[in-house]
Every structure is written in C-alpha cells, then in structure tokens.
Amino acid sequence: MKFFSQAKIDTKELQSFVDLASSRRSVRSFDSGQQIPKETLEKIADAGRWAPSGANSQPWEICVVEDPERVREVAAVMASQADRLNDHCKGFPHVHKKHWVHDSVALIAVFVDPRWAETYPVALDSDLDRTEYMENRSNILLVSVGAAIQNLQLATTAAGLTSAWLSGGGEPQTARDLQGLLGFPPTHIPYGIVPIGWPRRKAESRWRRPISEVVHWNKAAGANLRSQQDIDHYLAKERRHSIYKDAQARDEHVEKAASDGEIDVVDDGTP
C-alpha cells in the first residue's frame, strides 16, 4: 500500500480559492444586453450539482432560465415578492423599484423537494425522533440547499459574472407563482433564486468581521461572542450600512454613530 507521507499543502491553490471567495459579491447592479453562452451557464449549474448534501440525497433541481422573455417573467414574480416585502418588512432592497433584477441575463432557480429530508436520520423511538431528529432533518436539508447555492455563486464569480441570492422564493405565494411559471409541482419549493448578469461596475469591498474575532481555536473565545446587546446595536445603527454600503463608507458611518448617538433610518426601499 502506498502512503502519501510527503504530502504537501497546496498553499497557492488555497489562496486562489480564498481570493475567489472574498471577491464574490451580492451585486444589485447589472448591465443588460449581452447573452451568456449556454455552455457557461451549464458549467455554473454543474458547480451547484457538485455541492455536498445530507445522505448524498442531492435534493435540488436546478432550473436555468435564460430565455429573455422567461427571464422577464421570473423577474416580475420576484418584483411582486419584493413589493410585499417592502409593505411588511422594512430595511431590505426593493428589486422592482431599483430594476436591477430585470437586467439579469439569466436566473437560476434552485427547487428542492422537502420529502428528501426523510432520507436523513430517523429515530426508532417516535418520541425521541420528535425531540432529537425531526427538526434536524429540516436543518440538514436547508444546509444542503445553501451549499448548492454557494457553489453556484462562486462559479458565477469565477466566470467574471456577478450574482445575488434572492431567498424569497420559499414564501408560499412566490413559490406558487414560480411553480406555475416554470412547471414544477407543489412538492418542489424554490428556496433560492440566483440572478446572473454582467457587473455594471467594479464590485465594492464589503465589511467582514476581522478573522481574529470570527475564528475560535479549540474552544470558544468568550470575548468574541456577540451578545443580545450587540445584535440590538447592529439592528439599530449598523444593519443598513453593513448590507448596502462599501466597507469604508460603513466604517465611517459606524464611527459617526458611535460619536453622536445617531440612530439609523429604516430603508423604505425607495430609490
């Protein structure tokens, strides 16, 4: 038997991947027009196909929408969903008024059949199953979906394109609209819609917590764990700027808010 005792870490390849991951942005500004070759879209979809999933269930169906008329129809569904979001949940981007999703050259809809969660661990004791495993099966399913969508977005970035993740497809009304439009049965939920396009401008830097605060070595670094007070502060003063502004503008806002006690204004979705 041959052992790879002299195996080496490929630091160059690792750094290339980290650079790719850190260059991914949820960009809401596309240039309309130029089509994306079908072969490119298929490779992006293939990256999603290779995502890990619980029990190797591969619970997703990846629907690539690239016909211009069908792209407009899906964009209209997501605009309607955004209108409802803007009416009931303030502080999030409004795709209809900002028109960016309508400039998508393609959209990838990730449909998932939740029945595949039954392939994950089921306890022999029904009481134990309800307390220990039932909810976790749903968690495994959603984590699997997230892995597929992340792969799609990274592949999109690698191709020099840009994307975003519209997570509203799982809402009942949006799900019904997309099922009807794209021909999927009610058993399949469109948990993620990934619009793809040509970047209108160079992607801005985005704020990330310092790695020294995020990574815990061997045990929890208690001083780095964020409290309810931190969450409340983020909601009141930082969220809007952390989502939509580049890193420098966000830091300037946070410094100003800390000095004068400014309370952030809720984003009502208007241009």
N, C-alpha and C positions, 0 to 999 in steps of 0.2 A: 504494500500500500504506500502510496506517495503522499508525503505530508508537505505542506507549504510553510516550512519553518522560517523561510526567509521572506515571507510576505511583507509587502510594504504598503503603507497608507498612500493613496494617490492624492496628495495634497493639492496638486494642480487641478485635477478634476473636481475635487470637493470645493475648492474656491470658485471655480467656474459656475458650479451649481448654486452656491450661495449668492454669487453675483447675479445670476438669473433670478433667483427667488426674491432678492432685495430690489430688483428692478421692476418687478410686477406691480402694477398699479390698477386700482379700480377707477378707470378713466371715464369721465362722463362728457367727452368732447370728441366726436368723430368727424372725419371728413367723409362726406357721402360721395358716391360715384363708383370708383374703380372696383370691379369684382375681384373676389379672392378665388384662385384656382380651386376646383373641386378636390384635386389631389391634396392640396394644403389642408383643406377642411377635414378631409378624411384622416390625415395624419394627426390632426388635433384631436379628433374624436377617438382615434386609436390610443392616444395617451390616456384618455379617460377610461378606455376599456381595460387598461393595464393597472388600474388602481386596486389596492387591496380591499377586500370585503370580508365580512364575517362569514365563516364556513365556506369561503370561496363561492358565495352564493351569486355574486355579480347581479344584484337585484335591479340594475338600471337598464333602461332602454334609452339610447342616445339619439335624439331626433335633430338632425342638422337641417335648418331652414335657410335656404339660400336663394330660392326663387323670389325676385324682388316684390312681387305682389303679396306673396305669403309672408315675407318679412314685414311688410306694412301692416298686414292683418294681425300678426303676433304683437307688433309694436302697439297697435291700437288697444289690444287686450291689456297690455301692461300699463298703458296710459290710463285706462279706466281703473285699473287697480290702484294706480298712483293717486288718482282723484279721490278714491275712497280713503286711502291712507292720509291724504292731506286734510280731508274732512275730520278724521277721527284721531290721528296720531301726528302731532306737530313735531317738526325738527328733523325731517328726512327729505331727501331730494325728490322733486316732483318731475317725473320724466316727461309728462305731457307738456308742461309749460316751457321746459328747457329744451325740448325737442331732440335731445341727444340720442335717445334710443331709436328714433325714426331714421337716423343716419347710419344705423348698423348695416353693414354689408351682408352679415349673416347672423343668425342666432342659433344657439344650441340649447335645446330643451332636454333636461335630464328627468325622465319619467321613472318612477320607482313603484313597484308593487309591494306594499307593506306586508303581504302574506308571506314574503320570503323571510320575515322575522321568525317564522315558526321553525326555520332550519337552525336557529341558534339554541343554546342550551335550555332545555325544559326539565324542570324538576319532576321526579316521580311522585312526590308528595304535592298535592294540589295547593295546600296551604303554604308550603314552602315556596312553591312556584310563584304564588301571588306576591309574597313578601320579598323574594330574593331575585327572581329571574324575569318576571313579566315585563317590568319597566326597563330592565337592562336590555332586553331584546330590541326594544324600540331605540334605545341608545346606540346599540351596535349598528342597526340599520342606518340611522342618521349619520353616524360617524363614517360609515362606508360611502354614503352619498357625498359627504363632504370631501372625502379623499378623491373621488372621481372628478368632482367639480374643480378642486385644486389642480389636479393634473391637466384638465382642460385649459385652465387659465395660465399655467406655466408653459404649456405647449404654445398657446397663443402668443405669449411674450417672446418665446424663443423664435417664433416666425417673424418677429418685428411688428406684430399687430398689437392691438390693445383690447381689453375686455372689461367687463364688470360682472358682478353676481347679483342678479335680481332674485331675492329669496321669497318674493311674494306669491310665487306660483302655487304654493301649497295651500293658500287660503281657499276656502270652498268655492266661492264664486269664480275666482280666477282659474282654479283647477277645472271647473266645469266648462268654462269658456275655452280653455286651451285643449281640453279633451275633445270637445266638439269640433274645434277648428282643425286639429291635427289628427283626428281619427283614433284617439286612444280611448279605451273603455274606462268606466268609472273606477276600476280597480287600480289604475295607474295614476299616481299623483306627480305632477310636475314640480318637484321640490326646488329645482334650480333652473333659471333661465340665464344663459350667458350670451349677451350681445357682443358681437365681434366687429371691429372696424379698423380703419386706418387712423392713427392718432393725429389729431388736428394740431397738436403742439407737443413739445417735449414734456414727458411726464415730470411733474414736480416731485421733490423729495417729500416723504411723508414721515410724520413723527412716529418713533418707536421708543418704547421704554428702553433704557440702557440695558445691555446684556448683563451687567453686573447686578441688576435688580431682578432680572427675569429668571436667570439660571440658578438653581439651588443644587449645591454639591453634596450629595449623600444624605442630606437632611434639610428640612425647611429652615431657611434663613428668616426667622420671625420678623426681623426689622423690615424685610422687603414685602411681606404680605400686606396687601391693601385692605383697609378696614371699611366698614359701612360709611364712616365719615369721608373717606377718600372717594367712595362711589358717589355720595351725595355731592361732594365738591365738583366732581367730574360732570355730573348732570347739570349742576347749576352754572358752572363757569367755563367748562372746557370742551364739552362734547362737540358742539357745533364746529368749533375751530379745529379740533383734533380729527374730525371726519373730513372736512372740506378744504382746509387751508394747508398750504405747504408748511414744512417743518419750521422754517424761520418765522413766518407770519404767526403760526400757532404759538411759538415760544414768546414772541413779542406780546401777544395778547395775554398769555398766562402771567407774564411778568407785570403787565399793566394792571390786570385784575387783582393780583396779589398786593399791589401797592395802594390801589384806591378803592378796593372792595366792590368793583363793578360786578353786576350780575348780568350774565349773558342773556341776550334777547332770543326768544324762540324763533326758529326759522319757519316761516309760514309757507314756504315753497314758492313764493313769488320771485320773478326774475330780479 
